[in-house]
Amino acid sequence: MKKSVFLFLIMFLSLVCLMQAQTYNIVIKGGHVIDPKNNINEVMDIAVKDGKIAAVAKNINPAGAIQVVDARGFYVTPGLIDIHVHVYQGTNLDQQYMNGPNSVSPDGFTFRVGVTTVVDAGCAGWRTFPDFKKQTIDRSQTRVLAFLNIVGDGMRGGPFEQNLKDMDARITGEYAKKNSDHIVGIKLAHFNGPDWTPTDRSVEAGKIADMPAMIDFGGSNPPLSFKELFLDHLRPGDILTHCYAQLGGSRESIVDTDKGEVKPFVWEAVKRGLILDVGYGGISFAYSQAIPAVKSGLYPHAISTDLHIGSMNGAMKDQLTTMSKFLAMGMDLQSVINASTWKPAQIIKREELGHLSVGAEADIAVLNMRNGKFGLFDYTGYKLETDKKLECEMTIRAGRIVYDLNGIANPVVLPRRRN
């Protein structure tokens, strides 16, 4: 008995010494690295150690690495950043996106499409944010950040989001500033009145917090002017989400659909620093707007999904499907990756994210460009046919493999949830 215990201890200590002697935790070999921040667009290797990017070089020796990933034929990018999602999921059936059934749980929808960071787009206001943090942010493996709703209750739905008395710029701004570890901006959404007050209060809260305001615009009745919004109310760095929405009737949009041209004031606003976010959603993206814009060179600054139960099974699907649509419209791959990694990180002032610099946290996506016949449609039924579509092979979050579609890591180690 004593001999068997002694042998077990020897084996255990040998294993510990072997692990301590490992050069790297993970080496990713032979992938085509696209890292817009560092202007890398070529075949390179990446080494990961202790949760950080340890090396990016032409030929990293994998000897001694705990796991080696065969990324030949794949693209290796920073972990994708989706800056418009709804993940404050709950069981209050009389509510919508704030602790209600319209939001989704992040981890079930992120890693399988290469997303390592999401930004909840205003589900919580200052009054409900503590519960959101405890319920979602603290429990998710996905990095969850947030835009704080100008409405104190958040996206509760109905009359709650029309209540001007619950839109306090000072309280919202100060709360966001105090909780800037998790809050990255202010959100206005779903307001239907013909009134600039919610916009102005959101921008004011953003000034107080030194953060951008994200504006979901177009629901006002009668309509308010996009030109006035862009040039008279928003600051450089503020964000128009749902930028390619096809708004009905006399409502505003960024493209003159009769002429197929981007409206002149939009170019002026972008030159001033207006940020365009896709925010795809269920009915917030139409090719009638996106195709003329992309063909004219008006690319989105951020490609995002507006993930919720009404969009994930519709035309939107997921982050990679949305990115594939921009490829099909003529946007180059480098620009698509930039709008899904480094640029969103800059927009939300989290420049430690969205790149593969040595020393950065190792959030990495390994993507396959599938060849075939694919139909990419919008909610109006218009379809683009393409022969290329992005698919996620592997996702690494904070140096851990959390998704491996086809077992390209050797040895394969099943991901474990961290407590």
N, C-alpha and C positions, 0 to 999 in steps of 0.2 A: 504493500500500500504506500509506504513511504517512498519507495523507488519510483512509483508511477507519479506521485505528486512532484517529486524532484524533476522527472523528465518533463512534466507539464510546465513547470516553472522555467526550465531551460528553453523549451519551445516558445513559450510566451515572451520571454526576454529577447530571444533571437528575432521574433517577429517585430517587437517594438524597435529594436536596433535597426532592422531592415527598413522599417517605415521612416525612422528618423534619418536614414541615409538617403532617402529618395531625394532626387534633385528637384522634381516638380510633382505637384498633385496630378495635373493634366497637361498633356501636350497635344495640340491640335495640328496635325500634319497635312500639308499639301493643299489647303483650301485657298480660294481666291478671296483675299481680304479686301473689304471695302470699308474704310474708316475715314469718312469725310473730314473730320477735324484735323487729322494728321496727313491728309492728302495721300492715303495709301489706296491703291487700286491695282493690286497684282497678287500673284501667288506668294504666300508667306506662311510661316509657322507661328503659332502662338503658344506660350507657356503660361500656366497658371499655378500659383503657389500661395497657400494660406489665404485663399479668397480674393487674391489680387492678380492683375496682369503682371507677370514677372518678366516676360520678354516677348518681343515681336521681331522676328528675324527670318532670313532666307532659309536657313537650315539648322533647326534646333535639334540637338541630339536627344532622342526620347529615352535613351538608356537610363534606367532608374526611375522613370516616371511611374506613378501608381496606375494611371490610365492613359492610354494613347487613343486619340480620335482620328480615324481615317476620313479626312474631309476632302479627298481628291474628287474633283468634279463638282464641288459645292462652293457656295459663297459663304464667307464668314464675316459677320457684321457685329457691331455693338448690339446688345440687347435692345429690342424695339421699344419705343416709348409711345404710348397711346394717350394723348392729352385730353381726350373727351370720352369718358365712359360713365356709367351709372352703376355703382357697386354697393350702395347702402341698402342691401337686401334685408327684408324683414317680413313679419307675418301680420302686420296691421293692414287688413284688407280694405279699409276705408281711406288708406293713403296711397300715394303713387310711387315716387322714387325715393322718398324719405322714409327709410325703415318700412318699405312696402314691397308688394309683389312685382313691381315693374323693373326693379333692379336685379342684378345677378351677382353671384359670388365670384370674385375675381379669379381665383386659382383654377377654376374649371374652364376658363376661356382664354387664358393668357399664354401659358408655357407652350401649349400645343401649336401656337402660331408665332413663337419667337419673341413674344412680348414679356419684358421683365419689369417694366414700370408703367403704371396707369395713373391718370389724374381724374378723380371723380369730379364731374362738372356740375357742382352746385347742389347735390342732393341734400346736404346738410347746411343749415345756417348756424349762426353763433350759438343759438339756444340748444340745438340738437347735435352739434359737432362732438361733444364729449362722448355721447353714446355711439356715434359712428366710429370714433377712434377705438373705443373699447371693443366694439362688435366686429369691425371689419379691418381697420388699419393694423391693429395689434395682433390680429389672428391670421393674417395673410402672409404666405411666402412671397407673393408678388409685392413689390414695393408699391404702396398706395399713397399717393399725394392727393391734394384736393384744392379745387376752387371753392371758396366759401360763398354761399348764396347771400345776396343782399337781403333776402327775406329771412328774418330771424329763425323761423321754423324750418326753412329750406323748401324743397320740392314736395310739399304735402299735397298739392293739387287744388283745383277749384278756386274758391274765393280766397284761400290762404295766400296764394301767389299774386293776388290782385290788391292786397292790403298795403297801401302806401304807409300806413302807420307802423307797420312792422319792417320797414326798410330804413334802418338807421345807419347812416354812413359812418358816424363816429364810432359807435359800438362795434360795427362790423369790421371797420378798418383796424381799430385797436386790438380786437380779438385776433384778427388774422396776423397782425404783427407779433403779438405775444406768442402765437402758436405757429411761427414760421418754419419750424422743423417739418411740419406736415402740410401746411397751407401755402399755396403758391400764387393765389390770385383770388379775384372776386368774380362772381357769376351773376348775370341777370338772365332770366329765362321766363317764358310763358306769360309775360305781361301783355294784356290785350287792349289797354286803354290808349287813347291818342294823347299821350303825355310823356314829356321828356324827363320827368322827375326820377323815375327808376334808373334810367341811364345815367343821369347826372349824379345820383347818389352812389351808384356803383363805381363810377370813375372817381368820385371823391373818396370813397373807401379805399380804392386802389392807391390814391395819392398818400393817404394816411399810412397805409401798410407798405408803401413802396413796392407795389406789385401790379401786374397787369389786370385789367378788367376784361372778361370774356363776355361778349354780348350775343345773345340769341335774339335775333331781330326779325320782324316781319309779321308778328301777330297783331299789331296795332290796328284798330278799327275806329275811324278811317285811318288809312296808312300814313306812316311817317316817312320822311325822305331819307333815303340812303345817303344822298349827297350831303345833307345837313348833318346826319349822324357822323359820317367820316371826317368832314372838314370843320365842324363846329363843336362837336361833343367829345370825340375820342382823342386820346393822346397817342404819340408814337409809342409803340409797344403794346397798345390795347388790341384786342383780338375780335374779329368778326368770325363767329363759328357758323356752320351751315353755309359756307360762302358760295357753294354752287347749288343752292336751293332754287327750285323753280316756283316762284311765288305767283299765285293766281290772280286773275282780275287786274286791277290797276296797281297791284303791289309792286314794290321795287325789287330789282335784282341787279347783279353786277354786269350782266351781258344784255345788250339789246338784241333780243331773239329775232326781230324782224330783219336787222342788218347783219346779225351774226358777229357782232363786234363788242368788245369790252367798252363800257362807257368811259369817256375821257376822265371824269372825276375820280374813277377807281384808280387809274394809273397815278393820278396826282396824290391820292391818299396813300397808296403803297409807297410811293417815293418819299412821303412824309414819315413813314414808319408804321402804317397800318399792317397788322398781321392777319393773314387769311388762313383759317383752319377749316378743314373739310367737314368734320362733324357729321359723318355720312347719315346716320340715323335710319328711320323707317321711310320717311318721305322728304328728306332734307338734302337729297343729291339727285340731280338730273343731268343727263348727258347734254341736253339742250343748252345748259349753262357751261358745263365743264369742258366739252370738246372745243367750242370756240375760244374759251379762255386759254386752255393748254396750247392750242395751235398758235395762239398769238404770243405765247411765252409767259402768260400770267399763271405761273405755277403756284400751288399752295405752299405756304411756309411750313405747315404741319398737316400730315395725313393722319386722320383719326377716324374712329368708327362710330362714336355715339352709341356704344354697346348698351343694349337693354333688351328686354324680352320681345319688344316689337320690331327690332332691327336684325337680330342675329339669325333668324330663320327666313328673312325676307331677301331683298336684293343685296344687302350689305354683306352678310355672312360673317366676316372677320377681318382682322387687320391685313392679312396677306392677300385676301381677295380684293380689298380696297386698293392696296398697292398695285396689284396686277392690273386693275382697271386703268391706273395712270400710265403704266407701261404700255397698255394697249392703245391709249390715246396719243402716245408719242413722247412721253416724258422719259428721259434716259434713266438707266438703273441707278447710276451714281446719285442723281437728283432725288429719285424716289427713296433711296436709303437715307440720304441726308434729311429729307422731310419726315423721316420716321425715327431718327436717332439724334443727331447732333443739333439740328435746328430746333426741335421741340425742347431739348435741354436748355438751349439758350433762351428761348421764349419764356420759360418758367423760371429762369435764373437758377438753374441747377447744373452748372457747367462741369461739375464733377461726374456727370452722367453722359451717356450717349457717345462714348468713344472708347478706344482700346489703348490708351496711353499706358505706359509702364507705371505701375503704382495705383491705377484706377481699380475700383471694384470690378471683379470679373463677371460682368453681365454680358453674355455672348449668345448670338443666334447663328446657327448653321442652316443655311437655306438651300433648297434644291430648286432649280429652274426646270420645271417639268415641260416636256414637249408633247403636244397632242392637239386636240381640237376642243376648244373651250368656248362657252357662251357666257359673256359677262353682261348682265342686264341691269337696268335701273328700275325704279318703282313704277315708271310710266310704261314699261314694257319694251323700251328701246334696247336693242342688244348689239354689243360688239362681239364679233368672233375673232379669236386670237389663237395662236399656236403655242403660247407660253404662259405659264402660271406658276407663281411662287408657292412653295410648300416648305414647311419646317421639318428639318431632319433632327435637330437637337437644340435644346435651350439650356444654357448654363446661367444660374443665378447665384451671385456672390461666391463663385468658385465651385459650385456644386452642380452636377448634372441633374436637372429636374425633369427633363423630357428627352427621350431618345427613341425616335420613331422606328428605326430599323437596326438598332444595336450596333451603331458604328463606333462605339467605345469599346476598347479591349483592356481589361476584362469588363464585361457588362456588370454594372452595379445598380441594383434597383434603388431609385430615389427614396429617401425616408423623410418624413415630415419632421421638421424641427419643432421642439416643444416651445 
